[in-house]
C-alpha cells in the first residue's frame, strides 16, 4: 500500500458547509461510520451557523476522533483556517473556523475550499487512489477544481490554484459556459429538466449536452496544457449528465497537440455520494502525511 494511505485508520470528522446544507460525518478507513445532514438558514447570523456546526460535531465526536476537516465554497486562508465570503451565506464574510473548532474540541482542524476537498477525497477514498497527479473539477453553480500534485493537495500561495472557471473563453470565461446557469440563460431550461429529456432521447436536450461537451473538452485541454494530469475527475450536479456529453468532450480533447498525453489521460465522473464529507476528512490525512513526508526528507 502507498505510504500516503497509512493513516486512514484514524477517525476524523469531515464537515461540508454548502449554501443551505450542512453535511458532517465520522470517517474511518474510507467509510462514513456516522453522518448527519442539517438544513441551514443561509440568512442566519454567523454565530447561529457556527452553533449548528459545533452541535453537529458534538453529535459525532467520540474518543476515537483525532481531528476535523472543514470545507466550504469560499476563499480560504489555509494556514490560518479562515473562510471568506462563503457562497450564499452573507453573514460569513470572515470566519476563523479553525480557531473556533480547535478551541471548542481541542483537536487539530484543517480547512479548505470545496473543490480542494473534492480532490483530496478522491485521492484518498475515491477514483484518485494511487494517482500522483490529478485534477478534480466541480461542475455546478460555479466551476472550480482541486489539484493533486505528486500525491499531495496543491492549493497555491493564496488557495487560488485550480480556478480554471475564470480563464477567458469565447465571449466570457469558462465558468459562464460550463455552470448550471448557462442552461437557463442560453436555452431557458434547468439541469434537471434537461436530464429528464435527455433520458428520453430528446434531440434538443442531447444537442445541449453535446455543445456542453465541446466546451468542457476545451477546458480540459487548458488543464492538460497547464497541469498534465493522469486523471481528471468530474463532480458536481452537471457530472450526472456525463453519459450525454462525454463523447463530444472526448472529440474535442482528441484535438490536443500531443496525442500521447490524450492516450494516457483518464476522465471519469465521481461516483461516491459521500465525497463531500470524505473530502473534508481527507484534509486531515493530507496535511499529516505532508508533515511526515517533509520529516523523512
C-alpha positions as CSV (number, residue, x, y, z in Angstrom):
1,X,0.0,0.0,0.0
2,X,1.2,3.5,-0.8
3,X,2.6,5.4,2.2
4,X,0.1,8.2,1.9
5,X,-2.8,5.9,3.0
6,X,-1.2,4.6,6.1
7,X,-3.1,6.9,8.5
8,X,-6.5,6.2,7.1
9,X,-7.4,4.0,10.0
10,X,-7.7,7.1,12.2
11,X,-11.1,8.5,12.8
12,X,-11.7,12.1,11.6
13,X,-14.8,14.2,11.4
14,X,-15.5,15.7,8.0
15,X,-17.7,18.8,7.7
16,X,-19.0,20.3,4.4
17,X,-20.9,23.6,4.5
18,X,-23.0,24.4,1.5
19,X,-25.3,27.3,0.8
20,X,-28.2,25.8,2.7
21,X,-27.0,22.4,3.9
22,X,-24.5,21.2,6.5
23,X,-23.1,17.7,6.0
24,X,-20.9,16.0,8.6
25,X,-19.7,12.5,9.3
26,X,-17.2,10.4,11.2
27,X,-14.8,8.9,8.7
28,X,-12.6,5.9,9.3
29,X,-10.9,3.5,6.9
30,X,-12.6,5.3,4.0
31,X,-16.1,4.8,5.3
32,X,-18.6,7.3,6.8
33,X,-19.5,5.5,10.0
34,X,-21.9,8.1,11.3
35,X,-23.4,11.0,9.4
36,X,-25.9,13.8,9.6
37,X,-27.4,16.3,7.3
38,X,-28.9,19.6,8.5
39,X,-30.6,22.3,6.6
40,X,-29.1,25.7,7.3
41,X,-30.9,29.0,7.1
42,X,-28.4,30.9,5.0
43,X,-29.8,34.2,6.2
44,X,-28.8,33.4,9.8
45,X,-26.1,35.2,11.7
46,X,-22.5,34.0,11.7
47,X,-22.8,32.9,15.3
48,X,-26.1,30.9,14.7
49,X,-24.5,28.9,11.9
50,X,-21.3,28.3,14.0
51,X,-23.6,26.9,16.8
52,X,-25.1,24.5,14.3
53,X,-21.7,23.3,13.2
54,X,-20.5,22.8,16.8
55,X,-23.7,21.0,17.6
56,X,-23.1,18.6,14.7
57,X,-19.6,17.8,15.8
58,X,-20.9,17.1,19.3
59,X,-23.3,14.5,17.9
60,X,-20.4,12.7,16.0
61,X,-17.4,13.0,18.2
62,X,-16.1,10.2,20.4
63,X,-12.8,9.1,21.9
64,X,-11.6,7.7,18.5
65,X,-11.7,11.1,16.7
66,X,-8.3,12.7,16.2
67,X,-9.1,15.6,14.0
68,X,-11.6,17.6,12.0
69,X,-11.6,18.7,8.3
70,X,-13.8,21.5,7.1
71,X,-14.8,22.5,3.6
72,X,-16.9,25.4,2.2
73,X,-17.4,27.1,-1.2
74,X,-15.3,30.1,-0.3
75,X,-11.9,31.7,-0.4
76,X,-9.8,30.2,2.3
77,X,-6.6,31.1,4.2
78,X,-5.5,27.5,4.5
79,X,-2.7,28.3,7.1
80,X,-4.9,30.2,9.5
81,X,-8.1,28.4,8.7
82,X,-10.2,31.4,7.8
83,X,-13.0,31.3,5.3
84,X,-14.0,34.4,3.4
85,X,-17.3,35.2,1.7
86,X,-19.0,31.8,1.7
87,X,-21.3,31.5,-1.3
88,X,-25.0,32.1,-0.4
89,X,-24.2,32.8,3.3
90,X,-23.9,36.6,3.5
91,X,-23.1,36.6,7.2
92,X,-19.9,34.6,6.7
93,X,-17.6,37.3,5.5
94,X,-14.5,36.3,7.6
95,X,-14.9,33.4,9.9
96,X,-11.9,32.0,11.8
97,X,-13.4,28.5,11.8
98,X,-10.2,26.6,12.5
99,X,-9.6,28.6,15.7
100,X,-13.2,28.3,16.7
101,X,-13.3,24.5,16.3
102,X,-9.9,23.9,17.8
103,X,-10.9,25.9,20.9
104,X,-14.2,24.0,21.2
105,X,-12.8,20.5,20.8
106,X,-9.0,20.6,21.4
107,X,-8.4,18.8,18.1
108,X,-6.4,19.7,15.0
109,X,-8.6,21.3,12.4
110,X,-7.8,21.7,8.7
111,X,-9.8,24.0,6.4
112,X,-10.0,24.3,2.6
113,X,-12.5,25.2,-0.2
114,X,-15.0,22.6,-1.5
115,X,-13.1,21.9,-4.8
116,X,-9.9,21.1,-2.9
117,X,-11.8,18.9,-0.6
118,X,-13.3,17.1,-3.6
119,X,-9.8,16.5,-4.9
120,X,-8.4,15.2,-1.6
121,X,-11.4,13.0,-1.1
122,X,-10.9,11.3,-4.5
123,X,-7.2,10.9,-3.8
124,X,-7.7,9.2,-0.5
125,X,-11.0,7.4,-0.9
126,X,-12.1,7.5,-4.5
127,X,-11.0,7.1,-8.1
128,X,-7.8,9.0,-7.5
129,X,-6.3,6.4,-5.2
130,X,-2.7,5.5,-6.4
131,X,-2.6,8.6,-8.7
132,X,0.3,11.0,-8.4
133,X,-1.2,13.9,-10.4
134,X,-4.9,14.6,-10.8
135,X,-7.5,17.3,-11.2
136,X,-11.0,17.1,-9.7
137,X,-13.5,19.5,-11.4
138,X,-16.7,20.7,-9.7
139,X,-19.3,21.5,-12.3
140,X,-22.4,23.2,-10.8
141,X,-23.4,26.7,-9.7
142,X,-19.8,27.6,-10.5
143,X,-16.8,25.8,-11.9
144,X,-13.8,25.1,-9.7
145,X,-11.1,22.5,-9.5
146,X,-8.8,20.9,-6.9
147,X,-5.3,19.9,-7.9
148,X,-3.3,17.0,-6.6
149,X,0.4,17.2,-7.5
150,X,2.9,14.5,-6.5
151,X,0.3,12.8,-4.3
152,X,-0.4,15.9,-2.3
153,X,-3.2,18.5,-2.5
154,X,-1.9,21.7,-4.1
155,X,-3.8,24.9,-3.1
156,X,-1.4,27.5,-4.3
157,X,0.0,30.5,-2.5
158,X,-3.4,32.1,-1.9
159,X,-5.7,29.0,-2.2
160,X,-6.3,30.1,-5.8
161,X,-5.0,27.1,-7.6
162,X,-7.5,25.4,-9.9
163,X,-9.7,28.4,-10.6
164,X,-10.0,27.4,-14.3
165,X,-13.5,28.7,-14.5
166,X,-12.1,32.2,-14.6
167,X,-10.0,31.5,-17.8
168,X,-11.2,33.7,-20.6
169,X,-13.2,31.7,-23.2
170,X,-15.2,32.8,-26.2
171,X,-17.1,36.0,-25.2
172,X,-16.9,35.4,-21.4
173,X,-15.0,32.8,-19.4
174,X,-15.2,29.1,-19.0
175,X,-17.5,29.3,-15.9
176,X,-20.1,31.2,-17.9
177,X,-20.4,28.3,-20.4
178,X,-19.9,25.4,-18.0
179,X,-22.0,26.3,-15.0
180,X,-25.7,25.4,-14.5
181,X,-26.9,29.0,-15.0
182,X,-25.9,28.9,-18.7
183,X,-28.5,26.3,-19.5
184,X,-31.2,28.7,-18.4
185,X,-29.5,31.8,-19.9
186,X,-29.0,30.2,-23.3
187,X,-31.8,27.6,-23.5
188,X,-34.3,28.5,-20.8
189,X,-34.1,25.0,-19.3
190,X,-32.7,23.9,-16.0
191,X,-30.4,20.9,-15.5
192,X,-33.0,18.6,-14.0
193,X,-35.3,19.2,-17.0
194,X,-32.5,18.6,-19.5
195,X,-31.5,15.4,-17.7
196,X,-35.1,14.0,-17.9
197,X,-35.5,15.0,-21.5
198,X,-32.1,13.5,-22.4
199,X,-33.0,10.2,-20.8
200,X,-36.0,10.1,-23.2
201,X,-33.6,10.8,-26.2
202,X,-35.0,14.3,-26.7
203,X,-32.9,15.8,-29.5
204,X,-32.8,19.3,-28.1
205,X,-31.5,18.1,-24.7
206,X,-29.0,15.9,-26.3
207,X,-27.8,18.7,-28.5
208,X,-27.4,21.0,-25.5
209,X,-25.2,18.4,-23.7
210,X,-23.2,17.8,-26.9
211,X,-22.4,21.5,-27.0
212,X,-21.5,21.4,-23.3
213,X,-19.1,18.5,-24.1
214,X,-17.3,20.6,-26.7
215,X,-16.9,23.5,-24.3
216,X,-15.8,21.2,-21.5
217,X,-13.3,19.5,-23.8
218,X,-11.7,22.9,-24.5
219,X,-11.5,23.5,-20.7
220,X,-9.8,20.1,-20.3
221,X,-7.3,20.9,-23.0
222,X,-6.4,24.0,-20.9
223,X,-5.9,21.8,-17.9
224,X,-3.8,19.4,-19.9
225,X,-1.5,22.2,-21.1
226,X,-1.0,23.6,-17.6
227,X,-1.2,20.6,-15.3
228,X,-0.8,17.5,-17.4
229,X,-2.6,15.2,-15.0
230,X,-3.1,11.4,-15.4
231,X,-6.7,11.6,-14.3
232,X,-9.5,14.2,-14.4
233,X,-12.5,13.5,-12.1
234,X,-15.7,15.4,-12.7
235,X,-18.1,16.1,-9.9
236,X,-20.9,18.5,-9.0
237,X,-24.5,18.3,-10.3
238,X,-23.6,18.5,-14.0
239,X,-21.5,15.4,-13.8
240,X,-24.8,13.5,-13.7
241,X,-25.0,14.2,-17.4
242,X,-21.6,12.6,-18.1
243,X,-23.0,9.9,-20.4
244,X,-24.6,12.6,-22.6
245,X,-21.6,14.9,-23.1
246,X,-18.6,12.6,-22.8
247,X,-18.5,11.7,-26.5
248,X,-18.3,15.3,-27.6
249,X,-15.9,16.1,-24.7
250,X,-13.5,13.4,-25.9
251,X,-13.9,14.5,-29.5
252,X,-12.6,17.9,-28.5
253,X,-9.9,16.5,-26.2
254,X,-8.5,14.4,-29.1
255,X,-7.6,17.7,-30.9
256,X,-4.9,18.3,-28.2
257,X,-1.5,18.9,-29.6
258,X,0.2,15.8,-28.0
259,X,-1.6,12.5,-28.8
260,X,0.4,10.6,-26.2
261,X,-1.0,12.8,-23.5
262,X,-4.5,12.1,-24.6
263,X,-3.8,8.4,-24.8
264,X,-2.6,8.4,-21.2
265,X,-5.4,10.5,-19.8
266,X,-8.4,9.2,-17.9
267,X,-11.5,11.3,-17.5
268,X,-14.2,9.9,-15.1
269,X,-17.2,11.0,-13.2
270,X,-17.2,10.8,-9.4
271,X,-19.5,8.1,-8.1
272,X,-19.2,8.5,-4.3
273,X,-22.3,10.1,-2.8
274,X,-20.4,10.9,0.4
275,X,-17.4,12.6,-1.3
276,X,-18.1,16.0,0.3
277,X,-17.7,14.6,3.8
278,X,-14.9,12.2,2.9
279,X,-13.1,15.1,1.1
280,X,-13.3,17.3,4.2
281,X,-12.0,14.5,6.4
282,X,-9.2,13.8,3.9
283,X,-7.8,17.3,4.6
284,X,-6.5,15.9,7.9
285,X,-4.8,12.9,6.3
286,X,-3.3,15.0,3.5
287,X,-1.9,17.6,6.0
288,X,-0.5,15.0,8.4
289,X,1.0,12.9,5.6
290,X,2.6,16.0,4.1
291,X,4.3,16.7,7.5
292,X,5.5,13.1,7.7
293,X,6.9,13.4,4.1
294,X,8.8,16.5,5.0
295,X,10.2,15.0,8.2
296,X,11.5,12.0,6.2
297,X,13.5,14.1,3.7
